[in-house]
Amino acid sequence: MAKLWAMDRFAALADPTRRSIVEMLGERPLSAGEVGAAFSASAPAISQHLKVLREAGLVTVEVRGQQRIYRLDPAGLEAFDAWLSKVRRFWGHHLDILEQELAKPEQGEGDTR
């Protein structure tokens, strides 16, 4: 299930508008109207982007009367970061092995025949 969540997050962030929204929310919580004002897209389109981010666990929403205030969800970001750390460790380990292999002298090196 953890892999599915990570992929949902990647899919959510595949869209440049959603990445921009996440960057905006990284500065401070914003109402849906404030988010929408930054884009030329329609209000329903922005609402859909926010829904995708919410369902992927990247943002939360707080209802304040008629306003919806969006903020980054630390739990979603931590899970995303944990997945990235796992991938970094995997590749770091394998690249270390490759580096060691490449540093070994080639067979026949030093042969004076």
C-alpha positions as CSV (number, residue, x, y, z in Angstrom):
1,M,0.0,0.0,0.0
2,A,2.9,2.4,0.7
3,K,4.1,2.0,-2.9
4,L,0.6,3.0,-4.1
5,W,0.6,6.1,-2.0
6,A,4.0,7.1,-3.3
7,M,2.9,6.6,-6.9
8,D,-0.3,8.6,-6.2
9,R,1.9,11.5,-5.0
10,F,4.1,11.3,-8.0
11,A,1.1,11.3,-10.3
12,A,-0.4,14.2,-8.4
13,L,2.9,16.1,-8.9
14,A,3.2,15.2,-12.5
15,D,1.1,18.2,-13.4
16,P,2.9,21.5,-13.5
17,T,-0.1,23.4,-12.1
18,R,-0.2,21.1,-9.1
19,R,3.5,21.5,-8.6
20,S,3.1,25.2,-8.6
21,I,0.2,25.0,-6.1
22,V,2.4,22.9,-3.8
23,E,5.2,25.5,-4.0
24,M,2.7,28.2,-3.2
25,L,1.4,26.3,-0.2
26,G,5.0,25.8,0.9
27,E,5.1,29.5,1.6
28,R,1.9,29.7,3.6
29,P,-1.7,28.3,3.8
30,L,-4.0,29.8,1.1
31,S,-7.7,29.9,0.4
32,A,-8.9,28.2,-2.8
33,G,-9.6,31.7,-4.2
34,E,-6.0,32.8,-3.5
35,V,-4.7,29.7,-5.2
36,G,-7.0,30.3,-8.2
37,A,-6.0,33.9,-8.5
38,A,-2.5,32.9,-9.4
39,F,-3.6,30.9,-12.5
40,S,-5.6,31.6,-15.7
41,A,-7.5,28.3,-15.2
42,S,-11.1,28.2,-14.3
43,A,-12.2,27.9,-10.6
44,P,-13.5,24.3,-11.3
45,A,-10.2,23.4,-12.8
46,I,-8.3,24.7,-9.8
47,S,-10.7,23.0,-7.5
48,Q,-10.0,19.7,-9.3
49,H,-6.2,20.2,-8.9
50,L,-6.7,20.8,-5.2
51,K,-8.8,17.7,-4.9
52,V,-6.1,15.6,-6.5
53,L,-3.5,17.0,-4.2
54,R,-5.8,16.3,-1.2
55,E,-6.6,12.8,-2.2
56,A,-2.9,12.1,-2.7
57,G,-2.3,13.2,0.9
58,L,-0.2,16.2,0.0
59,V,-2.5,19.0,1.2
60,T,-5.2,19.3,3.8
61,V,-8.2,21.6,3.8
62,E,-9.9,23.5,6.6
63,V,-13.4,24.9,6.1
64,R,-13.8,28.4,7.5
65,G,-17.3,29.5,6.7
66,Q,-17.5,29.9,2.9
67,Q,-13.7,29.6,2.6
68,R,-11.5,26.5,2.2
69,I,-8.0,27.0,3.4
70,Y,-5.4,24.7,2.0
71,R,-2.0,23.9,3.5
72,L,0.7,21.3,2.9
73,D,0.2,18.0,4.8
74,P,3.4,17.3,6.7
75,A,2.5,13.6,6.9
76,G,2.1,13.3,3.2
77,L,5.4,15.1,2.6
78,E,7.2,12.9,5.1
79,A,5.9,9.7,3.5
80,F,7.1,11.1,0.1
81,D,10.5,12.0,1.6
82,A,10.8,8.5,3.2
83,W,10.2,6.9,-0.2
84,L,12.8,9.1,-1.8
85,S,15.3,8.3,0.9
86,K,14.8,4.6,0.3
87,V,15.4,5.0,-3.4
88,R,18.5,7.2,-2.7
89,R,19.9,4.5,-0.4
90,F,19.3,1.8,-3.0
91,W,21.1,3.7,-5.7
92,G,23.8,5.0,-3.4
93,H,24.7,1.4,-2.4
94,H,24.7,0.2,-6.0
95,L,26.7,3.2,-7.2
96,D,29.3,2.5,-4.5
97,I,29.7,-1.1,-5.7
98,L,30.1,0.1,-9.3
99,E,32.7,2.7,-8.2
100,Q,34.6,-0.1,-6.4
101,E,34.5,-2.3,-9.4
102,L,35.7,0.5,-11.7
103,A,38.6,1.3,-9.3
104,K,39.9,-2.3,-9.5
105,P,42.9,-2.7,-11.9
106,E,41.9,-4.4,-15.1
107,Q,43.2,-8.0,-15.6
108,G,46.3,-7.9,-17.6
109,E,47.2,-4.4,-16.4
110,G,50.8,-4.3,-15.5
111,D,51.5,-7.2,-17.9
112,T,54.7,-6.5,-19.7
113,R,54.4,-9.2,-22.4
